[in-house]
């Protein structure tokens, strides 16, 4: 097991720890576990040792109605300010659990057992919690870190292949914005990683989490450097919420479009742009989408990262080095029309 501490958030990530050892990390207080229906189906024997709440699966359940239902059940179960919430699941469960814990009785301690690759390398790390508002991604939310996150590679074995690929979308993002060596590691080990080689996956999760925690440590409330973690997300979220693509798949397309903008606006060389599309293709992630430029632009107007008439957009100077570029919304909307006009292919 490898442990990463985020000192400013008093939060720990245990990479390689067995989820069966979670009680070693729980405080001496009442604990209620929150999971979704799929997780309960796979791990009911483990979950049954806790008092638990089951929520629905899928992004459609990441809303205020789900929060109200969970709070109703917490009250029925006698939860109070001395209750600890334990989320077990992927990004959806971690977001919802963290958000409920942040607002119920003005705040409870909470932790996660992260069961998806996407959650282990991104969603459960860094203290962002929230729910969607209609089609607007994470529009209602709060910064509040968990006491701990357990990232057990064994849990990834039950994931559908598509969910594994989706998780790699976020891992690849970390390489593009911060770590060229991680890019080479992914390129050289793609087949073993797609087959979830346990030793390589533990190393991969540790490297990805280390990158994110370093960024979060320096900018916990996303005022500057942490914005770079949004590479591919501004347009990617618009695609995700208006298509049948998963989060990682939509972010893959968003990164392709952001790379094209990077060539134009940030002097990213064409060779690096080709490497970006090639690596995403290696991990069986899409380069194209079927969402209209008009639909994407309508989403951009309401994006939570917008500041009056501009938006901070993340571009690449080269693989491993990102830049925050403030772009007028109207200019970005014009560029989106051009970006959507032609299909993308891996070189």
Secondary structure as GFF3:
##gff-version 3
##sequence-region A 1 347
A	DSSP	beta_strand	2	6	.	.	.	ID=ss1
A	DSSP	three_ten_helix	7	9	.	.	.	ID=ss2
A	DSSP	beta_strand	11	15	.	.	.	ID=ss3
A	DSSP	three_ten_helix	19	24	.	.	.	ID=ss4
A	DSSP	beta_strand	31	36	.	.	.	ID=ss5
A	DSSP	alpha_helix	37	47	.	.	.	ID=ss6
A	DSSP	beta_strand	51	55	.	.	.	ID=ss7
A	DSSP	three_ten_helix	59	61	.	.	.	ID=ss8
A	DSSP	alpha_helix	64	76	.	.	.	ID=ss9
A	DSSP	beta_strand	84	89	.	.	.	ID=ss10
A	DSSP	alpha_helix	91	103	.	.	.	ID=ss11
A	DSSP	three_ten_helix	104	106	.	.	.	ID=ss12
A	DSSP	beta_strand	109	114	.	.	.	ID=ss13
A	DSSP	alpha_helix	117	118	.	.	.	ID=ss14
A	DSSP	pi_helix	119	123	.	.	.	ID=ss15
A	DSSP	beta_strand	128	133	.	.	.	ID=ss16
A	DSSP	beta_strand	136	143	.	.	.	ID=ss17
A	DSSP	beta_strand	148	151	.	.	.	ID=ss18
A	DSSP	three_ten_helix	153	158	.	.	.	ID=ss19
A	DSSP	alpha_helix	161	178	.	.	.	ID=ss20
A	DSSP	alpha_helix	180	188	.	.	.	ID=ss21
A	DSSP	alpha_helix	190	194	.	.	.	ID=ss22
A	DSSP	alpha_helix	198	218	.	.	.	ID=ss23
A	DSSP	three_ten_helix	225	230	.	.	.	ID=ss24
A	DSSP	alpha_helix	233	240	.	.	.	ID=ss25
A	DSSP	alpha_helix	247	265	.	.	.	ID=ss26
A	DSSP	alpha_helix	270	282	.	.	.	ID=ss27
A	DSSP	alpha_helix	293	302	.	.	.	ID=ss28
A	DSSP	beta_strand	306	307	.	.	.	ID=ss29
A	DSSP	beta_strand	310	318	.	.	.	ID=ss30
A	DSSP	beta_strand	321	328	.	.	.	ID=ss31
A	DSSP	alpha_helix	329	339	.	.	.	ID=ss32
###
